[in-house]
Amino acid sequence: MIPGPPEVLPGRPEAVVDLQTEEGAALVGARWRYADARVEEVDFVALAGPGAADPLAPGDVPNRTYDVVPHAEAADYDDSGWDVLAPGETMNRLANGRVCFNWYRTRVTIPERVGDLDPTGATVVFEVVVDDYAEVWVNGELPLALGLTGGQVAAGFNAPNRVVLTRDARPGETFVIAVFGINGPISASPRNYIWMRSATLDFHRAAAPNGRVERVARGFESAEGPVWTRDGALLFSAPSTNTIYRLQPSPGAVTVFRPKSGYSGVDIGRYPRPGSNGLALSPEGLLTICEHGNRRVVRVNPHGDVSVIADRYGGRRLNSPHDLVYASDGTLYFTDPPLGLPGGAGDPARELPFSGVFAVRGGSIGLVSDRLEAPHGIALSPDERFLYVGDGATIVRVELPGGAVEVLHSGPETVEGIEVDRAGNLYACVPGGVRVLGPRGEPIELIELPEPAQDLAWGEAGDLYVTAGTSIYRVRRTP
């Protein structure tokens, strides 16, 4: 069954500042400035094309195309000559109509108080709805994350664009906001104009105390493989529904980041878990994906195309890569049980007779260990001398580069994902939650969750994000 739209928590902010009212604008020192934008013909160059070092980049053959001016996204852009709009005038119909564009710019400052709320440490979200589309720049930045919607880039027709300004607000902190408006639909230009339906600052109370468990999203099937991105979001897999989701925490928005994340064959109905599982970022920040159905590990390049990192060992196809971790030198380690195959360990298409732990360095794949029965989660020690691997109900420590295996922990619980903190403590996903162990496997505590924990990743500010059954949980810790 395909789940409906995930329910994201928390929802209601503690305070809202309406930037289209005199009172709200005055509270944060907002002064709206406005300018039309226009389309101009400009010189450019054609696509480099096949045979070039980067065939998707601009080449050197001149052509003519179009640009929209002015470029008013920079934080220090001089808008002093623009029209000044009273807060309510942002609701006026503006620009030239039909196919047209415009800019709204303002500066907001976090006040000492917002009603009864002390905003210190709060998460502050700028939400704007432009009739019809909007792009939002904050302090001159517009992160171009592949698959990102609903934030800085156009969310959709008359849809809210929500941008997190800060997750740790401080009174006196200032943000420059530039909103680029677009009339639409562009494909059938309407006989109307651009106007701002709403513009607010939402204040969400400071994060929960250290150690508190909070559910931040739910409504998934078998959420797995989370990774924290450099633009401040959580990507995670849903292998059963063949999707990678993107969670923008605090206050939260979930979008589909990558559909068909692990397989798209005509026989996909045979696969109980065809999608992606483990996700990781390379040292260069490129998303790397374990694809169950495709039986390979791939890297997503800056243009959105993929490169295959590993799909065979010794000329035989991999089983179904499960989890992965990068070393600081770029070496990629991954586990390869047959769990993603339609028939599991007995699937007739299985080619490798063992479940391996592999390393990829310099484009070559090597075997680290073939001594484990069901390797799942994988993590590196802080000094990168050891791999920790969940193998059934045990956690083993694999010496690098030799591959010697030592059992650190053994118990009645199946171990799924594993993470390590800066002190070398292990965080292992088990049916009861997250079991915390010392570097030598000594028990420390169990962080209890309402659902069996599957995988986990460190977020910003020491948050531990846990994928657990149908939900995503956040645990305040200090990694």
ZIMO-V419522 format. One line per field, one symbol per residue. ss: DSSP state (H for helix, E for strand, - for the rest). burial: + if it has 24 or more other C-alpha atoms within 12 Angstrom, else -. Layout:
ss=???
burial=???
This chain:
ss=------EE------EEEE---HHHHHH----EEEEEEEEEEEEEEEE----------EEEEEEEEEEEE-------------EEE-HHHHH--E------EEEEEEEEE----E--E-----EEEEEEEEE-EEEEEE--E-------------------EEEEEE-------EEEEEEEEE---HHH-----EEEEEEEEEEE--------EEEEEE----EEEEEE-----EEEEEHHH-EEEEEE----EEEEEEE--------HHH-----EEEEEE-----EEEEE----EEEEE-----EEEEE-EE--EE------EEE-----EEEEE-------HHH---------EEEEEE--EEEEEE-----EEEEEE-----EEEEEE--EEEEEE-----EEEEEE-------EEE-----EEEEE--EEEEE-----EEEEEE------EEEE-HHHEEEEEE--EEEEEE---
burial=-----+-+++--+++++++++--++-+++++++++++---------------------------------+++-----+-----+++++++-+++++-+++++++++++++--+----+++++++++++++++++++++-+++-++++++++++++-++++++++++++++---++++++++++-------++++++++++++++++-----+++++++++++++++++-+++++++++++++++++++++++++++++++++----+--++++++++++++---+++++++++++++++--------+++++---+++++++++++---++++++++++++-+-----+++++++++++----+++++++++++++++++--+-+++++++++++++-+--+-+++++----++++++++--++++++++++++++++-+-----+++-++++++++++--+++++++++++++++-+
